[in-house]
Amino acid sequence: MKKIFLHIILMVITATVYCQNVYVVTKTTDPDPFTYKFDNIDSLCDPEMYGTLQWAINKVNNNTGESKIEFNIPGAGPHEIILNYYLPQINNTTIIDGSTQNGYSYANPQIVINAQHKHKSIFDVYSTNITIKGLKLTSFAQNGILLHECSNSLITENIISNYSTISSKTSYTGIFINGCQNVEVYGNNIEVAVNPLTKSYGIYLSKSFNCTIGGTDVSMANTINNCRNYVVFPSNSQQIKISGNIIFDCEKAIYLDSSNDNIQPPEISEYTNGILSGTALPNSTIEVFGSTGAENANEYLASVIADENGDWEVECYSSLGFITSLQYNFKNNSSELSLVIPIPIIDCDSINLKISGPFEAYPGDYLKYECSGRPSSISSWTTSNQEVAQINENGEVQCYSSGFTNIIYTDIHGCTTSNLLTIHENSDYEKHSVYVLVKDSTI
């Protein structure tokens, strides 16, 4: 009896977990909602409306429980949905998942939603939880996405772009987060290029709390560029963590407007022999970026935690000419970018990197290489032909098949050297292993 009762409980839990309404968009059309009317009973819905994005959003709003909007539009993509009318405001929990469309890959959405500069916001979301993923949103009249009083929401892997030469008193914003909590924004590409007389922002947060913009993993960082004014603009907001984002071509990368307790950027004291050092708030996290100039964070380099006195140092290098940084504290309040400092130009020929190790081998051999110079903090060792041989971060090689491959070493300054490894055919040769260790001669 107990087993039967437990089984029933498990069935109920399973049914609850997987009880999700799924609505599939199969058309790119955007019909007149007054002529081709929606009905929540699909058999009564106008055939022109059924299967459109309008229809799917109306279904979400008219049904209880969590919903998901997927895409399955026939034919080769990208597929463009040109909005002739406003999409309904979204007021029920849902996931809009453009990655479900055939042909989708990261940074290559197959669903494009074009507002023709007619409609204020492409997605207008009010007082609910939402995930918007894997879409390209373009040509909006004010906001790509507007979240109002939303919580526990996610905006990820979208391309949000707007190009307008028309002067407007209304500002343009890629993502406007208003009165929200616990919103995550990562892995998006945002560009809001407008007339020089019109204001534009990448991500604008108003009266919002505990939100995360980006992250230091490659898939987490937002790339935000070509915004007329501020890239990330928290206004009257707190605990806004801004992390790892690639930012360039804007008036100001981050403008706090007294948000985040007005936390100040870290100070960079010096950069010597690949070591960057400075001061910050005690125990805060400092993120370091390669930069092409003031207010640009073109590549994420490294993170470090300041000690109890606020002192910090980290090994890093960028070929872009400058370095900048930001910090965030235990509350996840992030600062604006620091002043940039120039990076000394490195003469790679003077470093004279040398790889030590065997350069002839047979399939099945295991080799070990070392090189003079301080290794890159990202990836020091690579091979040019991974089908022949592969190498790990410690310089250890496994040989797979006969052929040729270059063993390539990159140091912290971005200087490289290589040697050709020849792997002979293993016809009359017994399988063996070779390990060669040499003394390190770090410069």
C-alpha positions as CSV (number, residue, x, y, z in Angstrom):
1,M,0.0,0.0,0.0
2,K,2.8,2.4,0.9
3,K,4.5,1.6,-2.4
4,I,1.3,2.3,-4.4
5,F,0.8,5.6,-2.5
6,L,4.5,6.6,-3.2
7,H,4.1,5.7,-6.8
8,I,1.0,8.0,-7.1
9,I,2.9,10.9,-5.5
10,L,5.8,10.4,-7.9
11,M,3.3,10.4,-10.9
12,V,1.7,13.6,-9.7
13,I,5.2,15.3,-9.2
14,T,6.3,14.2,-12.7
15,A,3.1,15.4,-14.2
16,T,3.5,18.8,-12.5
17,V,7.1,19.2,-13.5
18,Y,6.4,18.5,-17.2
19,C,3.0,20.3,-17.4
20,Q,4.1,23.0,-19.8
21,N,2.0,24.6,-22.6
22,V,4.0,24.5,-25.8
23,Y,3.0,26.8,-28.7
24,V,4.8,26.4,-32.0
25,V,5.2,29.4,-34.4
26,T,5.0,28.1,-38.0
27,K,4.5,31.3,-40.0
28,T,6.4,34.6,-40.6
29,T,3.2,36.6,-41.3
30,D,1.8,39.2,-38.9
31,P,-1.9,39.6,-39.8
32,D,-4.3,42.4,-38.8
33,P,-5.7,41.2,-35.4
34,F,-9.0,43.1,-36.0
35,T,-9.6,41.3,-39.4
36,Y,-8.1,37.9,-38.6
37,K,-9.2,37.4,-35.1
38,F,-7.6,35.2,-32.4
39,D,-9.6,32.7,-30.5
40,N,-8.1,30.6,-27.6
41,I,-10.0,27.6,-29.1
42,D,-7.8,26.8,-32.0
43,S,-10.6,25.4,-34.1
44,L,-12.3,28.8,-33.9
45,C,-9.2,30.9,-34.5
46,D,-8.9,32.5,-37.9
47,P,-6.6,30.4,-40.1
48,E,-4.5,33.4,-41.0
49,M,-3.8,34.1,-37.3
50,Y,-3.2,30.5,-36.2
51,G,0.5,29.6,-36.1
52,T,1.8,33.2,-36.0
53,L,3.8,34.8,-33.2
54,Q,0.8,36.9,-32.3
55,W,-1.2,33.8,-31.9
56,A,1.5,32.1,-29.7
57,I,1.7,35.1,-27.4
58,N,-2.1,35.3,-27.1
59,K,-2.1,31.6,-26.2
60,V,0.4,32.3,-23.4
61,N,-1.7,35.1,-22.0
62,N,-5.0,33.2,-22.2
63,N,-3.8,30.0,-20.5
64,T,-2.7,29.1,-17.0
65,G,0.7,27.6,-16.0
66,E,4.1,28.0,-17.6
67,S,4.3,28.1,-21.4
68,K,6.9,27.9,-24.0
69,I,6.9,29.4,-27.5
70,E,9.0,27.4,-30.0
71,F,9.6,27.9,-33.7
72,N,9.3,25.5,-36.6
73,I,9.0,27.6,-39.7
74,P,9.5,25.6,-42.9
75,G,12.3,26.2,-45.3
76,A,15.9,27.5,-45.1
77,G,16.5,30.4,-42.7
78,P,16.9,33.0,-41.5
79,H,13.2,33.7,-41.3
80,E,12.1,37.3,-40.9
81,I,8.9,38.2,-39.1
82,I,8.1,41.7,-40.1
83,L,5.8,43.3,-37.5
84,N,2.9,45.2,-39.1
85,Y,1.1,45.4,-35.7
86,Y,2.1,45.5,-32.1
87,L,2.7,42.2,-30.5
88,P,0.5,41.6,-27.5
89,Q,2.0,42.5,-24.1
90,I,3.2,39.4,-22.4
91,N,1.7,38.9,-18.9
92,N,2.1,35.2,-18.2
93,T,5.2,33.1,-17.5
94,T,6.8,31.9,-20.7
95,I,10.0,30.9,-22.5
96,I,10.4,32.3,-26.0
97,D,13.0,30.1,-27.5
98,G,14.4,31.0,-30.9
99,S,17.0,28.2,-30.6
100,T,14.3,25.7,-31.4
101,Q,14.2,26.8,-35.1
102,N,16.1,24.5,-37.4
103,G,19.6,25.8,-38.3
104,Y,20.1,27.8,-35.1
105,S,23.6,28.1,-33.7
106,Y,25.1,30.4,-31.1
107,A,25.4,34.0,-32.5
108,N,23.5,32.9,-35.6
109,P,19.7,33.2,-34.9
110,Q,17.4,31.9,-37.5
111,I,14.4,34.0,-36.3
112,V,14.5,37.7,-37.1
113,I,11.8,40.0,-35.7
114,N,11.7,43.4,-37.5
115,A,9.6,46.2,-36.0
116,Q,10.2,48.5,-39.0
117,H,10.8,51.4,-36.6
118,K,7.0,51.6,-36.1
119,H,6.6,49.9,-32.8
120,K,7.8,51.1,-29.4
121,S,9.0,47.7,-28.1
122,I,9.3,44.4,-29.8
123,F,8.6,42.5,-26.6
124,D,6.7,44.3,-23.9
125,V,6.6,42.1,-20.7
126,Y,4.7,43.0,-17.6
127,S,4.8,41.6,-14.1
128,T,5.8,38.0,-14.9
129,N,8.8,35.7,-15.4
130,I,10.2,35.3,-18.9
131,T,13.1,33.8,-20.8
132,I,13.9,35.3,-24.3
133,K,16.5,33.3,-26.1
134,G,18.1,32.9,-29.5
135,L,16.4,35.7,-31.5
136,K,17.5,38.6,-33.6
137,L,15.5,41.8,-32.8
138,T,15.9,44.8,-35.0
139,S,14.5,48.1,-36.1
140,F,12.5,49.0,-33.0
141,A,11.2,52.5,-32.2
142,Q,12.3,52.6,-28.6
143,N,13.1,49.2,-26.9
144,G,14.2,45.9,-28.2
145,I,12.9,44.3,-25.0
146,L,11.0,46.0,-22.2
147,L,10.7,44.2,-18.8
148,H,8.4,46.0,-16.3
149,E,8.1,44.6,-12.8
150,C,9.4,41.2,-13.8
151,S,11.4,38.9,-11.6
152,N,13.5,35.8,-12.1
153,S,13.9,36.4,-15.9
154,L,16.6,35.6,-18.4
155,I,17.6,37.3,-21.7
156,T,20.2,35.3,-23.4
157,E,21.9,34.5,-26.8
158,N,20.0,37.3,-28.7
159,I,21.2,39.8,-31.3
160,I,19.5,43.1,-30.6
161,S,20.4,45.7,-33.2
162,N,18.9,49.0,-34.2
163,Y,20.1,51.4,-36.9
164,S,18.3,54.7,-37.3
165,T,19.2,58.0,-39.0
166,I,16.0,59.7,-37.8
167,S,16.3,62.2,-35.0
168,S,14.1,61.4,-32.1
169,K,13.3,62.9,-28.7
170,T,12.8,59.4,-27.4
171,S,15.9,57.4,-26.5
172,Y,16.6,54.0,-27.9
173,T,17.5,51.1,-25.6
174,G,18.4,47.5,-26.4
175,I,17.0,46.1,-23.2
176,F,15.1,48.3,-20.7
177,I,14.7,46.7,-17.2
178,N,12.3,48.7,-15.1
179,G,11.4,47.8,-11.5
180,C,12.7,44.2,-11.8
181,Q,14.5,41.8,-9.5
182,N,16.7,38.8,-10.3
183,V,17.1,39.4,-14.0
184,E,20.1,37.8,-15.8
185,V,21.3,39.1,-19.2
186,Y,24.1,37.2,-20.8
187,G,25.5,36.0,-24.1
188,N,23.8,38.8,-26.1
189,N,25.1,41.0,-28.9
190,I,23.6,44.5,-28.6
191,E,24.2,47.4,-31.0
192,V,22.0,50.5,-30.9
193,A,23.3,52.9,-33.5
194,V,21.2,56.1,-33.9
195,N,21.2,59.7,-35.2
196,P,23.9,61.7,-33.3
197,L,21.1,63.9,-31.8
198,T,19.3,60.9,-30.3
199,K,20.2,59.2,-27.0
200,S,20.8,55.4,-27.0
201,Y,21.7,52.9,-24.4
202,G,22.6,49.2,-24.5
203,I,21.0,48.1,-21.2
204,Y,19.1,50.5,-19.1
205,L,18.1,49.4,-15.5
206,S,15.7,51.6,-13.6
207,K,14.7,50.9,-9.9
208,S,15.9,47.4,-10.3
209,F,17.7,45.1,-7.9
210,N,19.9,42.0,-7.8
211,C,20.5,41.7,-11.6
212,T,23.5,40.3,-13.4
213,I,24.7,41.6,-16.7
214,G,27.2,39.2,-18.3
215,G,29.9,36.9,-16.9
216,T,33.5,36.0,-17.4
217,D,32.9,32.7,-19.3
218,V,33.0,33.3,-23.1
219,S,29.3,32.2,-23.5
220,M,28.2,34.6,-20.7
221,A,29.7,37.9,-21.8
222,N,27.5,40.3,-23.6
223,T,29.1,42.2,-26.6
224,I,27.7,45.7,-26.6
225,N,28.9,48.4,-28.9
226,N,28.0,51.5,-31.0
227,C,25.7,52.9,-28.4
228,R,25.3,56.7,-28.6
229,N,25.5,57.3,-24.8
230,Y,25.9,54.6,-22.1
231,V,26.3,50.9,-22.6
232,V,25.1,49.8,-19.2
233,F,23.1,52.4,-17.3
234,P,21.7,51.5,-13.8
235,S,19.5,54.3,-12.5
236,N,18.2,54.2,-8.9
237,S,19.3,50.5,-8.8
238,Q,21.3,48.4,-6.5
239,Q,23.2,45.1,-6.6
240,I,23.7,45.2,-10.3
241,K,26.7,43.0,-11.2
242,I,28.3,43.9,-14.5
243,S,30.9,41.3,-15.4
244,G,33.0,40.2,-18.3
245,N,31.2,42.2,-21.0
246,I,32.9,43.3,-24.2
247,I,32.2,47.0,-24.6
248,F,33.4,49.4,-27.3
249,D,32.6,52.4,-29.5
250,C,30.4,54.3,-27.0
251,E,30.4,57.6,-25.0
252,K,30.7,55.8,-21.7
253,A,30.8,52.1,-21.0
254,I,29.1,52.0,-17.5
255,Y,27.3,55.0,-15.9
256,L,26.1,54.4,-12.4
257,D,24.2,57.6,-11.7
258,S,24.6,57.0,-8.0
259,S,23.4,53.4,-8.3
260,N,25.4,50.4,-6.7
261,D,26.2,52.6,-3.7
262,N,28.3,54.6,-6.1
263,I,31.1,52.1,-5.8
264,Q,34.3,53.6,-7.3
265,P,36.6,51.8,-9.9
266,P,39.8,50.1,-8.7
267,E,43.0,52.0,-9.1
268,I,45.8,50.6,-11.3
269,S,49.2,51.4,-9.8
270,E,51.6,49.9,-12.3
271,Y,52.2,47.3,-15.0
272,T,55.6,45.7,-15.0
273,N,56.8,42.5,-16.7
274,G,53.3,41.3,-17.3
275,I,52.1,42.0,-13.7
276,L,49.3,44.5,-13.2
277,S,48.9,45.8,-9.6
278,G,46.7,48.3,-7.8
279,T,44.3,49.0,-5.0
280,A,40.6,48.4,-4.5
281,L,38.0,47.8,-1.8
282,P,39.2,45.0,0.6
283,N,38.2,41.6,-0.7
284,S,36.5,42.9,-3.8
285,T,36.8,41.1,-7.2
286,I,38.7,43.0,-9.8
287,E,38.2,42.2,-13.5
288,V,40.8,43.3,-16.0
289,F,40.3,44.0,-19.7
290,G,42.4,44.7,-22.7
291,S,41.4,48.0,-24.2
292,T,41.8,50.1,-27.3
293,G,41.3,53.3,-25.3
294,A,39.1,55.1,-22.7
295,E,35.7,53.5,-22.0
296,N,36.5,50.4,-24.1
297,A,36.7,46.9,-22.6
298,N,37.5,44.9,-25.8
299,E,38.7,41.7,-24.3
300,Y,38.4,40.1,-20.8
301,L,41.8,39.1,-19.5
302,A,41.7,38.0,-15.8
303,S,40.1,38.3,-12.4
304,V,41.7,38.7,-9.0
305,I,40.4,39.2,-5.4
306,A,41.9,42.1,-3.5
307,D,43.4,41.2,-0.1
308,E,42.1,42.5,3.2
309,N,44.1,45.8,2.7
310,G,42.7,46.2,-0.8
311,D,45.9,45.4,-2.6
312,W,45.9,43.2,-5.7
313,E,48.0,42.0,-8.5
314,V,47.4,39.8,-11.5
315,E,49.4,38.4,-14.4
316,C,48.0,39.5,-17.8
317,Y,48.8,40.9,-21.2
318,S,46.9,42.4,-24.1
319,S,48.1,43.3,-27.6
320,L,45.4,46.1,-27.8
321,G,47.6,48.8,-26.3
322,F,45.8,49.6,-23.0
323,I,44.4,47.9,-19.9
324,T,41.3,48.9,-17.9
325,S,39.4,47.3,-15.0
326,L,36.3,47.3,-12.8
327,Q,35.5,45.9,-9.4
328,Y,32.4,44.4,-7.6
329,N,32.0,43.9,-3.9
330,F,30.3,41.3,-1.8
331,K,26.9,42.8,-2.5
332,N,27.5,42.4,-6.3
333,N,27.6,46.1,-6.8
334,S,29.8,46.8,-9.8
335,S,31.8,49.9,-10.5
336,E,32.4,51.9,-13.7
337,L,35.5,51.2,-15.7
338,S,38.8,52.6,-14.4
339,L,41.1,54.9,-16.3
340,V,43.1,53.0,-18.9
341,I,46.9,52.6,-18.7
342,P,49.1,52.0,-21.7
343,I,50.9,48.6,-22.2
344,P,54.6,48.7,-23.1
345,I,55.2,47.4,-26.6
346,I,57.0,44.0,-26.4
347,D,59.7,43.2,-28.9
348,C,59.1,39.4,-29.3
349,D,62.4,38.9,-31.1
350,S,64.3,40.1,-28.0
351,I,62.6,37.5,-25.8
352,N,64.0,34.6,-27.8
353,L,61.6,31.8,-26.8
354,K,62.8,28.3,-27.3
355,I,60.9,25.0,-27.1
356,S,62.8,22.0,-25.7
357,G,61.8,18.4,-26.5
358,P,61.9,15.6,-29.1
359,F,60.7,16.5,-32.6
360,E,60.5,13.0,-34.0
361,A,58.1,10.3,-32.7
362,Y,55.7,7.5,-33.6
363,P,52.0,7.0,-33.2
364,G,51.2,6.1,-29.6
365,D,54.2,8.1,-28.2
366,Y,53.7,10.5,-25.3
367,L,56.0,13.5,-25.3
368,K,56.8,16.4,-23.0
369,Y,57.7,19.9,-24.0
370,E,58.9,22.9,-22.1
371,C,59.7,26.4,-23.2
372,S,61.5,29.4,-21.8
373,G,59.3,32.4,-20.9
374,R,56.2,32.9,-18.8
375,P,53.2,31.1,-20.2
376,S,50.0,32.8,-21.4
377,S,47.2,32.9,-18.9
378,I,44.8,31.7,-21.5
379,S,46.3,28.9,-23.6
380,S,50.0,28.4,-23.9
381,W,50.4,25.2,-25.9
382,T,48.6,24.3,-29.2
383,T,49.2,22.0,-32.2
384,S,48.5,22.9,-35.8
385,N,47.1,19.5,-36.6
386,Q,45.1,17.8,-33.9
387,E,44.4,14.7,-35.9
388,V,48.2,14.0,-35.8
389,A,48.9,15.0,-32.2
390,Q,47.3,16.9,-29.3
391,I,48.9,18.8,-26.5
392,N,47.6,19.9,-23.1
393,E,48.3,23.0,-21.0
394,N,51.3,21.3,-19.4
395,G,53.1,20.7,-22.7
396,E,52.3,17.0,-22.7
397,V,51.7,15.5,-26.2
398,Q,49.9,12.4,-27.3
399,C,50.8,11.2,-30.8
400,Y,47.9,9.7,-32.8
401,S,48.9,9.1,-36.4
402,S,51.8,9.6,-38.8
403,G,52.2,13.1,-40.3
404,F,53.4,16.6,-39.4
405,T,52.2,19.2,-36.8
406,N,53.7,22.3,-35.4
407,I,54.1,22.5,-31.6
408,I,53.2,26.2,-30.8
409,Y,53.9,28.0,-27.6
410,T,52.5,31.4,-26.6
411,D,53.9,33.4,-23.7
412,I,52.1,36.0,-21.5
413,H,53.1,38.8,-23.9
414,G,51.4,37.1,-26.9
415,C,54.8,36.2,-28.4
416,T,54.9,32.8,-30.1
417,T,57.4,30.2,-31.2
418,S,56.9,26.8,-32.9
419,N,58.8,23.7,-33.9
420,L,57.8,21.0,-36.4
421,L,57.0,17.6,-34.9
422,T,57.3,14.6,-37.4
423,I,55.5,11.5,-36.5
424,H,56.7,8.5,-38.6
425,E,54.7,5.5,-39.6
426,N,54.7,2.8,-37.0
427,S,55.5,-0.2,-39.3
428,D,58.5,-1.9,-37.9
429,Y,58.7,0.0,-34.6
430,E,57.4,-1.3,-31.3
431,K,55.2,1.1,-29.3
432,H,57.1,3.1,-26.7
433,S,56.9,6.2,-24.6
434,V,59.3,9.1,-24.5
435,Y,59.5,11.7,-21.8
436,V,62.0,14.5,-22.0
437,L,62.3,17.1,-19.3
438,V,64.6,20.2,-19.5
439,K,65.5,22.9,-17.0
440,D,63.2,25.9,-17.1
441,S,64.9,29.1,-18.1
442,T,62.2,31.6,-17.3
443,I,63.2,35.1,-18.4
